[in-house]
Amino acid sequence: MSLKKKVVAGIAVTLSVMMGLAGCGGGNSATPKDDDSLMKVDVYDDLANYQGVQKGWFAKLVKDKFNLKLNYISPNVSGGGSTTFDTRSAAGNLGDIIITGAGNGRLNKLIRSKLVDDMTPYLNGMDSIKKYKNATDNLNKVAGQSSGVWGVPMSVSTKAPDQPSEGNEPVFGPYIRWDLYKKLGYPEIKNMDDFLDVLKQEQDLARKETGDNSIYAISLFKDWDGNMMNNIKQPICYYGYDEMGFVLAAVDGHDYQSVTQKDGMYDKTLAWFNKANQEGLVDPESSTQNFDTLTTKYKNGKVLFSFWSYLGPAQYNTTDHKKQGVGFMVAPLQNMKIVSYGATPNGTGSFIGLGSKARNKQRLVKFINWLYSNEGAYAMAGNVKGMNYDIKDGKPVLTDFGKKLQNDQSATVPKEFGGGSWSDGQPQLNFKSVNATDIDPTTGEDYSSTDWKSVIEEFNNSPLEQDWSGHMGGAKTTMEYLEKNNMLAVAPGAGYIQPDEDSQISTLRGSIKTEIVNDSWKAVFAKSDDEFQKIVDGMRTQTDGLGMKQVLDFDMKNAKDQDKARKAILKEYANREKNEGSSK
């Protein structure tokens, strides 16, 4: 499964089961008057990685504002797959609030089986939802509906679709321990072969300095494997490609490759990881550890290369480390063209909706509306006014507690804001209503504190960042460096949603992806070039015999349709801006 998605893998639900529920009620039937008492809300959430009742500061915020207690039902925690969805759907009540994907015909099925309700009767005064009418209308097209508000898409944005949705750090990037790179004399990194040489030198140096031979340049995990081995795909994103099923598609539309293509991007990257393993650079626990275990290793300085900005840098670059000149920074890989997901004016393929059997629907819609307000957007980005930030001279600044969080995200929240650790109290929805890097019109700055001018000046000017900047042309942030050097491949934010996949394709895909993932892991840990080649050649033969061409044709069409959607959203946004400009 790709990173961006840990999101919903399209879950097939048979039409016969869903349509059998059509008489179970729901729709816009009359609901009892809201009694204002504390209400436990079942949130069916395909994106959540947490099950149970929300805790901490976000729980207190929601209780104080709406007298709601959020109880998460998370398939990711309860075993994955479609079991939870199918069981609750068959019972006629998926949840009071529903967070899932609209793709593969899912939203259409939810509407027809009366598991999700139209919010229209409850939208009086709900200006934040109405603000994103273009997004909800687009969701209707996906669901085949001519009217109604059946859900509000995730990550809606007012930015142009060809503008990066990330802040100062992209999602993807070759992040290395910069302090070790400095000690090596800043060797040139022309390509991935050079990069591997640098990682080998870093590992040797780190082990020599610490005497700890459990430090590895590279460490992997299996949790997010889907159509391919997830970790193999990540460096491919450094060269402008992203996945669509079994297709690796250049985000500018110039190239489309099968994941099993001989000498293709996946093939070459798989060989790169095998070479790293043969040189002793890959953690031998990679095939048995999970993401949480790996996160702890980064926090403890046990891994030297991070695929993503939110892993190595987020876990290791504490204020104390940065003051010592120690931490992860993006490497100057000269031929990279890093994928950046563009802002999504119409949101993404995931949405939040109203369960048809919910009580007190007006209150729930008020809560959903709040998620899309300025205050809600700040909260979903982890910021609460008075708790960890305030406004000074019209600009957001961190409070003393907010500054403490820069070094320790497990710091204890003040009692008046709910107590407990800040990290434990974060919203467990795993659903970003508004793009966190969108601009709050009242301050002119992002909802995300990492991009505030005041934060950059105080916390992004450590000896670590100063040294990095001095060797990266004076750039103050990774995004600035990439933009200045034409090293970004922005995928316009179309929010493309894949069509329904028939059962035959799904069955074939299941067998093929199992073969690809299993053989990829074997190939990484092959002990010789000959063994490696035998494994990948066998993978191609096996997947061809399992019906690869049929599934690949389906994925290839989707990849090309996605490119059309990206071009269309650019045109749509330009026309929208033109019309809004002429009406002023």
Backbone torsions as a table, in degrees:
resi	resn	phi	psi	omega
1	MET	NA	140.2	-179.8
2	SER	-75.4	158.8	-177.0
3	LEU	-58.6	-51.2	-173.5
4	LYS	-51.3	-23.3	-169.4
5	LYS	-108.3	-11.5	-170.4
6	LYS	-26.0	-2.6	170.5
7	VAL	-47.5	-154.7	-167.0
8	VAL	-93.2	123.8	171.3
9	ALA	-83.9	127.6	-173.2
10	GLY	-50.9	120.6	-176.8
11	ILE	-103.1	123.8	-177.0
12	ALA	-79.6	128.6	176.2
13	VAL	-123.9	124.8	-173.9
14	THR	-66.6	141.0	-175.5
15	LEU	-64.3	-33.1	-177.5
16	SER	-64.3	-40.3	178.3
17	VAL	-66.4	-45.7	-176.4
18	MET	-64.5	-45.7	-176.6
19	MET	-70.1	-23.9	177.0
20	GLY	-65.5	-15.0	-178.8
21	LEU	-92.0	-2.3	-171.4
22	ALA	-57.6	-26.9	-178.4
23	GLY	-93.3	12.1	-174.8
24	CYS	-82.5	4.7	179.8
25	GLY	92.8	-164.5	-177.3
26	GLY	102.0	-141.8	-177.4
27	GLY	64.4	-151.7	-176.2
28	ASN	-100.9	41.7	178.3
29	SER	-66.0	158.4	-177.6
30	ALA	-62.1	141.2	-180.0
31	THR	-119.4	149.5	178.6
32	PRO	-60.4	153.8	178.2
33	LYS	-64.2	139.9	179.7
34	ASP	-61.5	124.1	-177.5
35	ASP	-92.4	-0.6	175.6
36	ASP	68.4	0.6	179.9
37	SER	-75.3	164.1	178.7
38	LEU	-58.2	128.7	-174.2
39	MET	-121.7	125.7	173.3
40	LYS	-82.6	125.2	-174.8
41	VAL	-113.0	119.1	175.3
42	ASP	-80.0	117.2	-179.6
43	VAL	-106.3	102.3	173.8
44	TYR	-76.0	119.5	-169.5
45	ASP	-137.2	103.8	179.1
46	ASP	-70.6	-13.3	-178.2
47	LEU	-96.4	-21.2	-173.8
48	ALA	-67.6	146.0	173.9
49	ASN	-114.4	29.8	-175.6
50	TYR	-146.7	139.0	177.3
51	GLN	-124.8	138.3	-179.1
52	GLY	117.1	-164.1	-173.6
53	VAL	-83.5	134.9	175.4
54	GLN	-58.2	139.4	-178.7
55	LYS	-115.7	171.4	165.4
56	GLY	70.0	-149.9	-170.1
57	TRP	-64.2	-35.5	179.4
58	PHE	-72.1	-35.3	176.7
59	ALA	-61.8	-43.5	-179.9
60	LYS	-66.5	-40.5	179.7
61	LEU	-59.6	-46.6	-178.1
62	VAL	-69.5	-38.1	178.6
63	LYS	-66.0	-45.4	-178.4
64	ASP	-63.8	-36.4	-175.5
65	LYS	-86.0	-35.1	-171.9
66	PHE	-130.1	-3.3	-176.0
67	ASN	54.7	45.0	178.3
68	LEU	-116.8	146.0	173.3
69	LYS	-120.8	114.3	-174.8
70	LEU	-84.0	125.7	177.9
71	ASN	-118.1	112.3	-172.7
72	TYR	-86.4	133.0	172.1
73	ILE	-110.9	107.6	-168.7
74	SER	-119.3	107.0	175.6
75	PRO	-57.7	-30.7	179.4
76	ASN	-61.3	-30.9	-178.6
77	VAL	-91.6	-34.1	-174.1
78	SER	-87.7	15.5	173.1
79	GLY	124.7	-8.2	178.7
80	GLY	71.9	-175.4	-179.8
81	GLY	69.7	-162.3	-172.1
82	SER	-102.4	2.9	-173.0
83	THR	-57.7	-50.1	-178.0
84	THR	-62.9	-44.5	179.5
85	PHE	-61.0	-48.0	-176.9
86	ASP	-64.0	-42.7	-177.6
87	THR	-64.7	-47.4	-178.7
88	ARG	-70.2	-35.4	177.4
89	SER	-63.5	-43.5	-179.7
90	ALA	-62.7	-29.1	178.2
91	ALA	-80.6	-7.8	176.5
92	GLY	84.5	10.5	-178.5
93	ASN	-148.1	96.7	-178.0
94	LEU	-74.5	-39.7	179.6
95	GLY	171.3	166.7	176.8
96	ASP	-73.0	-40.3	172.2
97	ILE	-122.1	139.0	-175.7
98	ILE	-122.6	126.1	173.9
99	ILE	-122.0	115.3	-177.6
100	THR	-157.8	-172.8	179.0
101	GLY	-99.7	146.7	179.8
102	ALA	-86.6	-12.3	-174.1
103	GLY	-69.8	171.2	-179.4
104	ASN	56.4	28.7	176.9
105	GLY	74.9	10.4	-173.1
106	ARG	-64.3	-47.9	-177.5
107	LEU	-62.3	-40.2	177.8
108	ASN	-58.2	-42.4	179.9
109	LYS	-66.6	-39.7	179.5
110	LEU	-62.5	-39.2	179.9
111	ILE	-68.6	-47.7	-177.6
112	ARG	-64.0	-32.7	-179.7
113	SER	-92.3	6.6	173.7
114	LYS	59.2	42.4	175.4
115	LEU	-98.1	-18.9	178.4
116	VAL	-123.6	146.1	-173.8
117	ASP	-109.2	152.4	173.7
118	ASP	-74.5	127.5	-178.9
119	MET	-82.1	-8.0	-172.1
120	THR	-49.2	-45.5	-178.0
121	PRO	-63.6	-12.8	-174.3
122	TYR	-111.2	11.5	-170.8
123	LEU	-93.4	2.6	177.6
124	ASN	-62.3	119.1	-179.1
125	GLY	83.9	-0.5	-178.4
126	MET	-88.6	70.1	-171.5
127	ASP	-68.0	-28.2	-178.4
128	SER	-70.1	-39.4	175.1
129	ILE	-67.0	-43.0	-178.5
130	LYS	-64.0	-28.6	179.9
131	LYS	-58.6	-29.2	-176.8
132	TYR	-107.7	41.6	-179.5
133	LYS	-58.8	-37.8	178.7
134	ASN	-59.2	-38.0	-179.2
135	ALA	-70.4	-44.0	-179.7
136	THR	-70.0	-33.3	175.6
137	ASP	-65.5	-39.6	179.2
138	ASN	-65.3	-37.3	177.1
139	LEU	-63.0	-37.1	177.3
140	ASN	-60.6	-39.6	178.9
141	LYS	-60.9	-41.9	178.9
142	VAL	-61.4	-38.4	-176.5
143	ALA	-87.8	-1.2	-179.6
144	GLY	70.9	31.2	-179.1
145	GLN	-110.4	138.7	-179.7
146	SER	-92.4	-12.6	-178.6
147	SER	-154.7	173.1	178.2
148	GLY	95.3	166.5	172.6
149	VAL	-124.4	97.8	-172.0
150	TRP	-95.2	-2.9	178.8
151	GLY	171.4	161.7	176.9
152	VAL	-118.2	124.2	-175.9
153	PRO	-65.9	158.5	178.5
154	MET	-82.3	150.4	172.6
155	SER	58.2	40.7	174.8
156	VAL	-65.9	154.1	-173.8
157	SER	-148.5	150.7	173.1
158	THR	-96.8	-1.6	-179.8
159	LYS	-80.0	162.0	176.4
160	ALA	-67.9	146.0	-176.4
161	PRO	-67.7	-14.7	176.8
162	ASP	-98.4	12.9	173.8
163	GLN	-98.8	137.0	-179.4
164	PRO	-56.6	138.8	177.2
165	SER	-83.3	-16.4	179.0
166	GLU	-79.3	168.0	177.7
167	GLY	-93.0	-123.9	-177.6
168	ASN	-75.0	-17.2	178.6
169	GLU	-122.2	130.6	173.9
170	PRO	-71.0	165.4	174.8
171	VAL	-65.5	-51.2	-176.2
172	PHE	-95.1	152.1	175.2
173	GLY	168.2	150.3	177.5
174	PRO	-81.2	82.1	-177.6
175	TYR	-86.2	126.8	-179.5
176	ILE	-126.4	164.4	174.4
177	ARG	-70.6	101.8	-173.7
178	TRP	-66.4	-32.2	-179.7
179	ASP	-63.3	-36.9	177.0
180	LEU	-72.5	-38.5	177.9
181	TYR	-60.5	-39.8	177.6
182	LYS	-61.8	-45.5	-179.3
183	LYS	-64.5	-25.3	178.4
184	LEU	-80.7	-6.4	178.7
185	GLY	90.3	23.2	177.8
186	TYR	53.6	56.9	-179.6
187	PRO	-61.0	148.5	-179.4
188	GLU	-66.9	140.6	178.5
189	ILE	-125.5	90.1	-177.2
190	LYS	-77.1	-34.1	-173.1
191	ASN	-155.1	-174.4	-176.7
192	MET	-67.9	-27.1	175.8
193	ASP	-66.3	-44.2	175.1
194	ASP	-61.8	-39.5	-178.6
195	PHE	-61.3	-40.5	178.7
196	LEU	-64.6	-39.7	177.5
197	ASP	-60.5	-41.7	179.5
198	VAL	-65.5	-41.7	179.1
199	LEU	-62.4	-38.4	177.7
200	LYS	-63.2	-44.3	179.1
201	GLN	-64.7	-39.9	179.2
202	GLU	-63.5	-44.4	-179.7
203	GLN	-62.2	-45.0	178.8
204	ASP	-59.3	-43.5	-178.3
205	LEU	-67.4	-44.7	-178.6
206	ALA	-62.6	-41.2	179.5
207	ARG	-68.0	-38.1	179.6
208	LYS	-65.5	-42.9	-177.2
209	GLU	-70.1	-34.9	-173.5
210	THR	-102.4	-19.6	-174.1
211	GLY	71.8	14.6	-175.5
212	ASP	-106.9	104.9	-179.4
213	ASN	-84.5	6.1	174.9
214	SER	-91.5	4.3	173.9
215	ILE	-82.5	130.2	179.1
216	TYR	-127.2	147.8	176.2
217	ALA	-64.6	-39.6	-172.7
218	ILE	-130.3	136.0	174.1
219	SER	-138.6	138.8	-171.5
220	LEU	-121.4	173.6	176.7
221	PHE	-156.1	159.7	-173.2
222	LYS	-101.6	-12.3	-167.4
223	ASP	-49.6	-39.2	-170.5
224	TRP	-102.1	13.9	177.9
225	ASP	-63.4	139.7	-179.6
226	GLY	-140.6	-106.6	177.6
227	ASN	-70.4	-15.9	179.2
228	MET	-153.5	178.5	175.2
229	MET	-74.5	113.3	-171.6
230	ASN	-54.2	-46.0	-174.5
231	ASN	-64.9	-29.8	178.3
232	ILE	-66.7	-34.4	-176.9
233	LYS	-69.1	-25.6	-169.6
234	GLN	-61.2	-49.3	177.2
235	PRO	-64.2	-22.0	176.4
236	ILE	-63.6	-30.5	177.7
237	CYS	-70.1	-13.8	175.7
238	TYR	-76.0	-6.8	-176.8
239	TYR	-124.2	26.1	170.1
240	GLY	84.3	13.7	-179.4
241	TYR	-113.7	147.5	172.9
242	ASP	-138.0	170.4	-173.5
243	GLU	-97.3	150.7	168.8
244	MET	-142.9	94.1	-174.6
245	GLY	64.6	-122.1	179.0
246	PHE	-95.5	13.5	179.8
247	VAL	-106.9	138.1	168.0
248	LEU	-103.3	114.6	-172.8
249	ALA	-113.6	129.3	172.6
250	ALA	-65.3	130.9	-173.3
251	VAL	-69.6	-13.4	174.6
252	ASP	-92.4	2.6	174.3
253	GLY	83.1	8.6	-174.6
254	HIS	-87.0	-12.9	-175.9
255	ASP	-155.3	144.8	176.5
256	TYR	-136.9	129.0	-177.5
257	GLN	-129.1	147.5	169.3
258	SER	-74.0	146.4	178.2
259	VAL	-65.3	-21.8	179.7
260	THR	-99.6	8.7	-178.0
261	GLN	-61.3	130.3	179.0
262	LYS	-63.8	130.3	-178.5
263	ASP	62.9	19.7	175.7
264	GLY	-83.1	-175.8	-175.8
265	MET	-60.3	-43.8	-178.6
266	TYR	-67.7	-42.8	179.5
267	ASP	-58.1	-48.2	-177.6
268	LYS	-67.0	-38.1	-178.8
269	THR	-71.8	-36.4	175.0
270	LEU	-59.8	-42.5	178.3
271	ALA	-64.8	-35.5	178.4
272	TRP	-63.1	-42.9	179.2
273	PHE	-67.9	-36.5	177.7
274	ASN	-65.1	-40.3	177.1
275	LYS	-61.6	-41.9	177.7
276	ALA	-60.3	-41.4	-179.9
277	ASN	-67.3	-41.8	179.2
278	GLN	-62.9	-24.9	178.0
279	GLU	-90.5	5.2	175.8
280	GLY	80.0	25.2	-174.9
281	LEU	-100.2	-7.3	-175.9
282	VAL	-104.7	127.8	179.2
283	ASP	-55.5	120.6	-179.4
284	PRO	-66.4	-14.5	177.7
285	GLU	-85.6	1.9	-174.6
286	SER	-54.3	-40.7	-174.0
287	SER	-79.4	-8.9	-178.2
288	THR	-116.4	-12.6	-177.1
289	GLN	-91.1	160.3	176.0
290	ASN	-107.5	180.0	-176.1
291	PHE	-62.4	-38.4	-179.5
292	ASP	-63.5	-40.9	178.1
293	THR	-63.5	-42.7	179.7
294	LEU	-63.7	-39.7	178.9
295	THR	-58.0	-42.5	178.3
296	THR	-63.4	-37.7	178.6
297	LYS	-63.5	-41.5	176.6
298	TYR	-62.4	-43.0	-178.8
299	LYS	-60.6	-33.1	-177.6
300	ASN	-94.4	8.5	175.8
301	GLY	75.0	25.2	-176.0
302	LYS	-90.4	-11.3	-177.5
303	VAL	-128.3	141.3	-169.9
304	LEU	-110.3	-10.8	180.0
305	PHE	-128.7	130.2	179.4
306	SER	-120.7	131.0	177.8
307	PHE	-67.6	-30.1	-168.4
308	TRP	-128.7	152.6	179.0
309	SER	-68.5	-28.9	-174.6
310	TYR	-85.8	3.0	179.8
311	LEU	-106.7	-82.2	-178.6
312	GLY	-56.8	-58.3	-179.1
313	PRO	-60.0	-42.3	-176.9
314	ALA	-65.8	-34.8	-176.3
315	GLN	-86.8	-33.2	-170.7
316	TYR	-103.7	-28.0	-173.5
317	ASN	-82.3	64.3	175.0
318	THR	-71.9	165.0	177.9
319	THR	-58.3	-42.0	-179.6
320	ASP	-63.4	-44.3	178.6
321	HIS	-61.9	-44.7	-177.0
322	LYS	-65.0	-35.9	176.6
323	LYS	-62.9	-28.9	178.3
324	GLN	-84.8	-0.4	-178.6
325	GLY	78.3	19.5	-174.6
326	VAL	-112.7	135.2	175.8
327	GLY	154.1	178.5	-179.5
328	PHE	-89.1	135.8	171.0
329	MET	-141.5	159.1	-178.3
330	VAL	-69.8	139.0	-178.2
331	ALA	-83.5	151.4	178.7
332	PRO	-81.3	65.4	176.8
333	LEU	-74.7	110.8	-164.6
334	GLN	-67.8	-29.7	-175.6
335	ASN	-103.7	19.4	-178.6
336	MET	-80.4	152.5	174.9
337	LYS	-143.1	84.5	-166.1
338	ILE	-74.8	132.2	176.5
339	VAL	-65.5	131.3	173.7
340	SER	-128.9	129.8	179.7
341	TYR	-79.9	123.0	-179.7
342	GLY	-69.9	158.3	177.1
343	ALA	-59.4	149.2	-175.1
344	THR	-116.5	92.9	178.8
345	PRO	-57.0	-31.0	179.0
346	ASN	-101.0	10.9	179.9
347	GLY	77.1	-176.4	-178.8
348	THR	-102.2	-169.9	-178.3
349	GLY	-78.9	-6.5	176.3
350	SER	-96.7	152.9	-176.4
351	PHE	-148.9	164.5	173.6
352	ILE	-114.5	131.0	-176.4
353	GLY	-133.9	173.6	-176.6
354	LEU	-102.7	121.4	178.5
355	GLY	-67.3	139.0	-174.1
356	SER	-68.5	-24.9	-177.6
357	LYS	-96.4	6.8	-176.4
358	ALA	-67.0	148.4	169.1
359	ARG	-88.0	163.8	172.8
360	ASN	47.9	52.1	-173.8
361	LYS	-61.6	-35.2	-179.8
362	GLN	-61.1	-40.1	179.4
363	ARG	-66.2	-38.8	178.9
364	LEU	-66.4	-38.8	177.6
365	VAL	-67.4	-35.6	175.2
366	LYS	-61.4	-40.2	177.8
367	PHE	-63.9	-46.3	178.8
368	ILE	-61.6	-42.4	178.6
369	ASN	-59.9	-41.7	179.5
370	TRP	-62.3	-36.4	179.4
371	LEU	-57.6	-28.1	-177.6
372	TYR	-98.3	3.4	176.7
373	SER	-83.5	172.7	176.8
374	ASN	-59.2	-47.3	-179.0
375	GLU	-62.2	-42.3	179.1
376	GLY	-65.7	-39.5	179.0
377	ALA	-63.6	-40.0	175.8
378	TYR	-62.1	-45.6	-177.4
379	ALA	-63.1	-41.0	180.0
380	MET	-68.4	-21.0	174.3
381	ALA	-90.8	6.0	175.4
382	GLY	90.4	17.4	-174.7
383	ASN	-121.5	127.8	177.0
384	VAL	-125.2	125.4	-178.4
385	LYS	-61.3	132.1	-177.6
386	GLY	92.5	-32.1	179.3
387	MET	-84.1	-63.5	-178.8
388	ASN	-121.6	1.6	172.2
389	TYR	-153.4	158.9	173.7
390	ASP	-139.0	174.5	176.8
391	ILE	-107.9	126.0	178.7
392	LYS	-128.9	123.5	-177.9
393	ASP	53.3	38.2	176.1
394	GLY	80.0	3.6	-177.4
395	LYS	-123.5	148.1	179.8
396	PRO	-75.8	135.4	177.2
397	VAL	-135.5	153.5	179.4
398	LEU	-77.5	142.9	169.3
399	THR	-77.9	176.4	176.6
400	ASP	-59.1	-38.8	178.0
401	PHE	-67.2	-39.5	177.3
402	GLY	-60.9	-37.3	177.8
403	LYS	-68.5	-35.5	178.3
404	LYS	-63.2	-34.5	-179.7
405	LEU	-66.4	-22.2	178.6
406	GLN	-63.4	-23.1	-178.5
407	ASN	-109.7	-22.0	-175.2
408	ASP	-152.5	99.8	-178.1
409	GLN	-76.5	-3.6	175.0
410	SER	-97.2	9.6	179.9
411	ALA	-57.6	149.0	-176.5
412	THR	-77.7	128.0	-179.5
413	VAL	-73.3	139.7	175.6
414	PRO	-53.2	143.6	-174.0
415	LYS	-56.3	-37.0	-176.7
416	GLU	-66.9	-13.5	177.7
417	PHE	-107.8	9.1	173.3
418	GLY	119.9	-15.6	179.9
419	GLY	66.8	-169.5	-177.9
420	GLY	71.9	176.5	179.9
421	SER	-77.7	148.8	-179.5
422	TRP	-61.9	-42.5	-177.1
423	SER	-64.4	-39.5	179.3
424	ASP	-68.8	-25.1	-177.7
425	GLY	-90.6	0.2	-179.8
426	GLN	-62.4	152.8	177.5
427	PRO	-57.4	125.8	-178.7
428	GLN	-92.1	7.1	178.0
429	LEU	-61.4	-31.1	-172.5
430	ASN	54.4	37.3	-175.8
431	PHE	-132.5	114.8	178.7
432	LYS	-93.3	110.1	-178.0
433	SER	-65.1	-58.3	178.8
434	VAL	-110.8	141.1	176.2
435	ASN	-51.2	124.0	-174.3
436	ALA	-63.4	-21.1	179.3
437	THR	-96.9	10.0	171.0
438	ASP	-68.7	161.1	-175.2
439	ILE	-95.0	128.4	170.1
440	ASP	-73.6	115.3	-176.1
441	PRO	-62.7	-19.3	-179.3
442	THR	-81.1	-19.3	-179.9
443	THR	-119.1	-21.3	-176.3
444	GLY	76.9	11.6	179.4
445	GLU	-126.1	166.1	-177.0
446	ASP	-64.2	162.0	170.7
447	TYR	-74.2	-26.6	179.5
448	SER	-81.3	126.8	-175.6
449	SER	-68.9	-22.6	-177.5
450	THR	-64.4	-19.1	-177.0
451	ASP	-103.7	1.6	-179.1
452	TRP	-68.7	140.9	179.9
453	LYS	-57.1	-41.4	-178.5
454	SER	-64.1	-35.8	-179.7
455	VAL	-72.9	-42.9	179.5
456	ILE	-60.3	-43.5	-178.3
457	GLU	-65.4	-37.1	-175.7
458	GLU	-89.2	-36.0	-171.2
459	PHE	-113.6	-15.1	-179.5
460	ASN	-105.8	30.7	-179.0
461	ASN	-130.6	31.7	-178.9
462	SER	-77.0	170.1	175.5
463	PRO	-54.3	-34.6	178.2
464	LEU	-62.3	-52.0	-177.6
465	GLU	-69.4	-34.9	178.6
466	GLN	-63.5	-42.1	179.6
467	ASP	-66.9	-43.8	178.1
468	TRP	-59.1	-46.7	-178.9
469	SER	-60.0	-40.3	-178.8
470	GLY	-64.3	-23.6	179.9
471	HIS	-106.2	6.0	-180.0
472	MET	-124.8	36.7	174.2
473	GLY	71.1	20.6	178.3
474	GLY	84.5	4.6	179.2
475	ALA	-62.5	138.7	-179.3
476	LYS	-90.7	-22.2	-179.8
477	THR	-138.7	162.4	177.5
478	THR	-60.2	-44.4	-177.7
479	MET	-63.3	-38.3	177.5
480	GLU	-62.2	-43.0	179.3
481	TYR	-61.9	-46.0	-177.7
482	LEU	-65.8	-40.6	-179.7
483	GLU	-68.1	-41.7	-180.0
484	LYS	-63.0	-31.9	-174.4
485	ASN	-104.1	14.8	178.3
486	ASN	53.6	46.5	-177.0
487	MET	-112.5	20.8	177.7
488	LEU	-113.0	138.1	171.6
489	ALA	-116.9	93.8	-175.9
490	VAL	-82.2	122.8	175.2
491	ALA	-88.3	109.7	-177.8
492	PRO	-50.9	134.5	-172.5
493	GLY	-78.1	79.1	-179.3
494	ALA	-84.4	-18.7	-176.0
495	GLY	62.2	34.8	-177.2
496	TYR	-57.1	135.5	-180.0
497	ILE	-117.7	125.0	-177.7
498	GLN	-67.3	145.8	176.8
499	PRO	-72.7	169.6	179.8
500	ASP	-60.1	138.0	179.5
501	GLU	-102.6	123.9	-176.3
502	ASP	-70.9	165.1	-171.6
503	SER	-64.3	-32.2	179.6
504	GLN	-65.6	-45.2	177.6
505	ILE	-61.7	-43.4	-178.9
506	SER	-62.3	-40.2	179.6
507	THR	-65.5	-46.6	177.9
508	LEU	-62.0	-43.1	-178.7
509	ARG	-59.8	-41.3	-178.5
510	GLY	-57.3	-44.6	-179.8
511	SER	-70.3	-40.6	-176.0
512	ILE	-68.2	-45.4	-176.9
513	LYS	-67.7	-31.6	175.4
514	THR	-61.7	-42.7	178.6
515	GLU	-63.5	-46.3	-178.1
516	ILE	-62.5	-47.6	-177.5
517	VAL	-64.7	-48.4	-177.9
518	ASN	-62.7	-44.1	-179.3
519	ASP	-70.1	-30.8	178.0
520	SER	-64.4	-43.9	178.0
521	TRP	-63.7	-40.9	177.9
522	LYS	-63.1	-39.7	-177.9
523	ALA	-65.9	-40.1	179.3
524	VAL	-58.5	-40.2	-175.1
525	PHE	-99.1	14.9	174.0
526	ALA	-61.1	142.7	-172.8
527	LYS	-88.7	-7.1	179.2
528	SER	-150.9	164.0	177.8
529	ASP	-62.7	-38.1	-179.5
530	ASP	-65.1	-43.1	178.7
531	GLU	-64.3	-41.6	178.0
532	PHE	-57.9	-49.4	-176.3
533	GLN	-63.8	-37.6	178.4
534	LYS	-62.6	-40.1	-179.3
535	ILE	-67.0	-48.3	-175.6
536	VAL	-71.4	-33.6	175.0
537	ASP	-65.3	-40.2	177.6
538	GLY	-64.8	-37.3	177.8
539	MET	-61.0	-42.9	179.3
540	ARG	-63.3	-44.6	-179.8
541	THR	-63.7	-44.9	-177.9
542	GLN	-65.4	-45.0	-178.2
543	THR	-68.2	-35.3	175.3
544	ASP	-61.0	-41.7	179.7
545	GLY	-69.5	-20.9	-179.8
546	LEU	-89.3	-0.2	177.2
547	GLY	101.5	29.6	-177.7
548	MET	-55.3	-41.8	-175.2
549	LYS	-59.4	-41.8	-177.7
550	GLN	-63.5	-44.2	-180.0
551	VAL	-72.1	-38.3	-179.9
552	LEU	-62.9	-38.6	177.1
553	ASP	-60.5	-41.9	178.5
554	PHE	-63.3	-47.5	-179.1
555	ASP	-67.0	-36.6	-179.7
556	MET	-64.0	-41.3	177.3
557	LYS	-62.8	-42.7	178.2
558	ASN	-62.2	-41.2	179.8
559	ALA	-62.1	-41.8	-179.8
560	LYS	-73.7	-33.2	175.1
561	ASP	-67.2	-35.6	176.4
562	GLN	-62.5	-41.2	178.1
563	ASP	-62.5	-40.4	177.0
564	LYS	-62.2	-41.5	179.6
565	ALA	-63.9	-37.3	178.7
566	ARG	-65.0	-42.7	178.1
567	LYS	-66.8	-36.0	-178.9
568	ALA	-68.2	-39.5	-178.8
569	ILE	-68.1	-32.6	175.5
570	LEU	-61.9	-43.6	179.6
571	LYS	-68.1	-43.3	179.8
572	GLU	-61.2	-44.4	-178.6
573	TYR	-65.2	-41.8	179.6
574	ALA	-62.4	-41.8	178.5
575	ASN	-67.1	-38.4	179.1
576	ARG	-63.0	-44.5	178.7
577	GLU	-63.7	-40.0	-179.9
578	LYS	-64.4	-44.7	-178.9
579	ASN	-67.6	-40.0	179.0
580	GLU	-67.4	-36.2	178.5
581	GLY	-66.3	-39.3	-178.1
582	SER	-74.2	-19.5	-178.6
583	SER	-88.3	-6.8	-178.7
584	LYS	-85.3	NA	NA
